[in-house]
């Protein structure tokens, strides 16, 4: 989009997901698995100018 100073702006957005699974070894009496799920949303922007 053009701006008031003659610059142009380019923007991107993204969604990232991650699933991670590991053995739980906190205590010899506790055995099992741990599952971690993460979701991230990000926005990037760049100002562009003609030279």
C-alpha angles and dihedrals in degrees: 000000000000116000132207094263096055093260125128125220126215120190137185134187129196143184121213127189131188132185119193127182127188141160116268110229103166096124133006089238093054115067127167145085135294120214120195122191122189131185124187130183119197139181126203129188135187131190114219129194135183118245 
